[in-house]
Amino acid sequence: MEQLIQNTSERMEKSLASLLTAFNKIRTGRANPSLLDDIKIDYYGNLTPLNQASNISVEEGRSLVISPWDKSLVPEVEKAIMNSNLGLNPSTSGDLIRVTMPSLTEETRQDYIKQARAEAENARISIRNIRRDSNNSAKEEQTNGEISEDDLRRIEDLVQKETDKYISSVDKILKDKEADLLEI
């Protein structure tokens, strides 16, 4: 019984972590190095994440400064950022690349909010599917005579409490992201 609840909780935690990762990719008006996490560059014949081939820092809250460890990578990094479909335009000064975050228009804010709500709904669906799987496992154990009907009810109640906890976490994270996007 404890193992089933622990397994359910771990799986729901992964859904929450996945949501946070998705939210990091939705840009706000502020600069955040995690925005560039998916960008890969050709580093000596290997596709390497940008953050593993350079130092990325935030400057004045609205721009990112990228300092590649190998200065010959500057043009490659610039090209990768331009091709990333993030709507960012890098500018190079010597061996530093600056990426200024453009201000969000009301229309792009609303689009990002829609995207955030869709990601949150996907996380809720994932959590509900985990609940269903856990309840089915418990019912299977009860059918096989491994646990009593009272234990089945207890497990279902505990699984529902975990589900409620994680769904409310998703709602809170979404609310915070929406507030972040609406902030001017």
Rosetta blueprint (number, residue, H / E / L):
1 M L
2 E H
3 Q H
4 L H
5 I H
6 Q H
7 N H
8 T H
9 S H
10 E H
11 R H
12 M H
13 E H
14 K H
15 S H
16 L H
17 A H
18 S H
19 L H
20 L H
21 T H
22 A H
23 F H
24 N H
25 K L
26 I L
27 R L
28 T L
29 G L
30 R L
31 A L
32 N L
33 P H
34 S H
35 L H
36 L H
37 D L
38 D L
39 I L
40 K E
41 I E
42 D E
43 Y E
44 Y L
45 G L
46 N E
47 L E
48 T E
49 P E
50 L H
51 N H
52 Q H
53 A L
54 S E
55 N E
56 I E
57 S E
58 V E
59 E E
60 E L
61 G L
62 R L
63 S E
64 L E
65 V E
66 I E
67 S E
68 P E
69 W L
70 D L
71 K H
72 S H
73 L H
74 V H
75 P H
76 E H
77 V H
78 E H
79 K H
80 A H
81 I H
82 M H
83 N L
84 S L
85 N L
86 L L
87 G L
88 L L
89 N L
90 P E
91 S E
92 T E
93 S E
94 G L
95 D L
96 L E
97 I E
98 R E
99 V E
100 T E
101 M L
102 P L
103 S L
104 L L
105 T L
106 E H
107 E H
108 T H
109 R H
110 Q H
111 D H
112 Y H
113 I H
114 K H
115 Q H
116 A H
117 R H
118 A H
119 E H
120 A H
121 E H
122 N H
123 A H
124 R H
125 I H
126 S H
127 I H
128 R H
129 N H
130 I H
131 R H
132 R H
133 D H
134 S H
135 N H
136 N H
137 S H
138 A H
139 K H
140 E H
141 E H
142 Q H
143 T H
144 N L
145 G L
146 E L
147 I L
148 S L
149 E H
150 D H
151 D H
152 L H
153 R H
154 R H
155 I H
156 E H
157 D H
158 L H
159 V H
160 Q H
161 K H
162 E H
163 T H
164 D H
165 K H
166 Y H
167 I H
168 S H
169 S H
170 V H
171 D H
172 K H
173 I H
174 L H
175 K H
176 D H
177 K H
178 E H
179 A H
180 D H
181 L H
182 L H
183 E L
184 I L
